[in-house]
Amino acid sequence: MNIKDLDLNLLRLFDAVWRTRSVSLAAQQLGMSQPAASQGLARLRAMLGDALFQRSGSGVRPTPRADRLAQAVQLALATIEEALNTSQVFDPQRSARVLRVHLSDIGEARFLPELMQTLQCHAPGMRLEAMPLPHDKIGQALDNGQLDLAIGFLPEVRDTLHQPLLSDRYVVLIRQDHPVAQRWSRLQARKPSPEVELEVLAELEFAAVRTHADTLRILELMHWQHRLRLTVSHFLSLPGIVRSSDLAVLMPRNFAQGFAQAGALAIIEPDLPLCDFTVSIHWSQRFDKDPCLQWLRARVAHLFSTPTP
């Protein structure tokens, strides 16, 4: 075939299908109908003399020819995108872009209020969609454009670019008049050993969030998993449960402080395994030069990064 006969949009379609392993997802990503995507793929197949993709389960599987072609197509598209974006002037005041960001339920409560306030002020036409995904799906979603950014403690997400935002640690949130909270307060005046502190905490019974595996892992490492009495889907339901019961919960300190300040709750900060962690912003190298995402990353970093001492 001659390159002069090739429509660049067919290469974009090929790349989207190869990355998503789905004609329908590729069509959705490119803003076209599925029949139009199927027709475009049929044209490309005829031009190249190869099936390119074969049906596989709920999606498609690339042929060996498609796998060989994919790297060259991605390099060519990335080169064109970079050249176009270099001369592109991004004006947030005029942008109507929809931004898709992975956040957990606790991340939504922590980051969205300030982020939406800054978008209202500096980019009033932009829209934001919070899209929580399983951690093992985030890298692929960033790379195929389903997600623009991911914010959180995401050690499982690899092969992405990332920037640390803030340091945090897991603490124990407990009812203020809980007997253990009162014992803990008296102990701190005597500067007890870590062993004595943990003996006091071993009396607690816990609630946890099933999607936050690190808190469950901490309970397991402390051999407290048998004291887990309640497992829920979201952190936001737990403060009310803690206020009205003897249950305690492990949660990030930055978040727990807001609940404790509202009254009736106390924070205990024992030295637990895996308690310290770093929240980062993640994005795909594929979209590193996107001027809109560069602007958004800078805004997020400005709002939430912990200053370097």
N, C-alpha and C positions, 0 to 999 in steps of 0.2 A: 504494500500500500504506500501511497505518497502522503507525506505529512500535510500537504496543502489541502487534502481531502478531509482532514480530521477536525472535528468540532471540539474545542477545548472543554465545553460543557460535558462532553462524553467522558473525558478523563476525570473530571470532578465527580461524575456519577460513579465511574469505575472505582475511584478512590473511596468514596463514601460506602459503597457496597462491600468493598474489601475490608474496610475497618469495622463496619457494624455487623457484617455477616448476615445482612438482611436487606432486601430490596425495599420493603415498606419503611424501615427506619431510615434508610438512605434517602428515600423520597421525602420523608418528613423533615429530615435535616436540611435538605436543599430547597424546601418549599415548593415541591412539585407533587403531582398526583402519582399514585402507584402505577396506573396504566402508562403514564408518560415515562416513568422511570423504566418500566419493563420494555417499552418500545425503544428507548434510547439504548438500553443494554443489548437488545436484539440487533440494533444497527452496528454497535461496536463489535459484537460477536461475528457478524457477517463480514465486517471490514478486516478483522484479524484472523478469521478462519479458526476460531477456537470457542468452545462453550464458555470459558472463563469462570463460570460458577455453576455448581450442581446443587440440587436440592439436598438438604441435610437436616432432618428433624424439623424444627420450626423456622429454620433459616436456610442459608446457603453455605457451601464450602468451595473455596477457590481451587481451580485447577493448578497444576504445576506451572503452566504458562502464566497464569494470573499472578501467582506468587513471585515469579521472576520479574514480571512487569511492574508490580506494585512499588518496589523501591525506587525505580526510575521515575515513575509517575509522581510519587510523593516528593521526590527531590525537585522535579521540574515545577510542580505546583507551589512548593515552599519558596523556590527562587522567585517565581512570579509574584507571590503574595508579599514577599519581603520588599521587592522592588516597588510595588504599588504602595505599600504602607509607608515606605521611607518618605515619599513625597506627599503623603496624605496628612492633612491638618485635622486633628480631631477636636471638635467643638462640643463639649459635654452639654452646653446649654441648648443645642439644637438636636442632640441625639435622641432617637426614639427606640433605642436598642433594648431588647429583653435579655437580661442577664440571669443565668442559672447557676446557683451556688449550692454546693453541698454543705449542710449544717445539721447537726443533731438537734433534738428538741432543746437541750440545754444551750447549745450554740446559738439557736435562734433567739432565745431570751437574752443571751449575753451580747450578741453582736448586732442584731437587726435594729434595735431602737436608734442607736447612733448612726448606723450605716444608712438607714432610711432618712434620717434627718439631714445627713450630708448630701444625699441624692436629691432631696427636695430643694435644697439650697443651690446646689451647683449643677444638677442634671435633672431638671424637673420632668422631662419627657421620657426618661429611662424607667423601665420597669424591672423588678427583681422577683425571681421565683426561687424559693428555697426548695431544694430537691434532695432530701436525705436518701442516700443509697447505701447498700451494703459495702463495707470497706473494700472487699475484694473486687468490686465493680467500678470503683472511683477512677482508677488509673485509666482504664479503657474509655470511660465516659468523658474524661478530660481530653483524651487523645482524639476521640471521634467527634468532639464538639457538642455532645449531649450536655456536658457541664462546662462552664467557663472557669470556675474556681472551686476549690474545696478548702474549708477552714475547719481546723480541729486538731486533736491529737490523733494522728493517723500513721502510726509506725508501719502499718501493713501496706501503705500506698508507696510503691516504688516506681522508679523510672519516670519521675516527674521533677520539675523544678519546684523549689520550695524556699520559703523565707520564714524564719522563726518570728513569732509575734509577741508571745508573752509566756512566762513561766508560771506554773501553778502546781498545786499539790492536793492530793486527796486528804480530806479531814473527816472527822466523825461529827455529824449533826444529830443532836439529841434534845429531848425536852429539857427546858431549863431547870425544872424542879424534879427531874429524874434522880433517884438515889445515887446512881453512878456519876452523874454530873456533879452532884454535891460532894461526893467522895473525891472525885478528881480535883475539884477546886481546893479542898483541904490538903490533898497530897502535894500540890504544886508549891505550897508554902514551905514544904520540907525538902524540896528538890529530890524527889525519889529516883531510884534507879529505873532504867527502862523495863527491867523484869517486873518490878512492883507495879508500874503503870499498866503493863499488859495483863497482869493478873486481875486488875480492876476491870479492864475492858472485856476480859473473857467472860464476864457475867452478862454482857449485853446480848440481846437478840436483834437481828438485823432485817431490814428490807433492802432490796437491790433492784437495779434495772437490768433486764436481760440483755439489752443491746450494748451495755457498757461492760465489756468482758474484763477490763482491768480491775474493776471493783470486785467482781466475782473471783478473779485470780488472787487478789489480796486476801480475801476471806479464806480461800483454799490454802494459801501459803501460811496463814496464821492458824490453820486447823480449826477455823470457826465456821466452816461451811454447814456443819450440823446445826448451827444457831440461826441459819437463814429461815425466816418465817414467812416472808412475803416477797414475791417477784412480780414486778410491774413492767409496763411497756415504756413509761416516760418518767423522767425525773420530776416533772412539774407537779405530779400528784403526791409526791412524798412529804413535803413540808407539812401539809395538813394532816397526813397520817402520823407523822412523828409528834406533832403537837397534841394529838388525842390518844396516844398509845405509849407503851414502853419501848417501842422499836427505835433503833438508831439506823442511820444510813451513811454510807461513804459517798461523798460528793466533792467536786472541786471547791477549793476554799473561796475563790473569787465569786462563785455563785452562792455558796453557803452564807457568806457574810451578809448578803442582802436579806436573806430570810432571818438570820439572827438579829439583825438591826430592827426588823419589824416587831420583835418581841417574842417572848415565851420559848425561844430556842437558844441553845448554847452550842459552841464549837469546841471540840476537843481535838488537839493536834498531836497524836502519838507518832512515834518513829516507826512507821510501817514499811514493809517492802513494797517497791514499785510506786511509792506515794508521790514522787516528784515527776513531773512531765512537762513537755513544752508544746504549746499550741502553735501551729504553723499555717501559712497559706500556701496551697499547692496549685500549680497550673501546668499545662502541657508545654513542652518545648516547641511543639508544633505551632502554638499560638503565642509564643513569647514576644513577637514583634507587633502583635495586634495593638494599635494605639489606644483603643477603648479599654482593653484589659490592662494595659500598662497604667493608664490613668486610674482605674479602679484599684489595682494593687497598691499604687502609691497612696491612695486615700485610705485604704484599709490599714496599711502600715502606719500612716500618720495617726490614725485614730486609736490603734490598739497596741502598737509595739511598746515593749517595756524599754525605757531608756537605758542605754549602756552606762554603767558607773564610770 
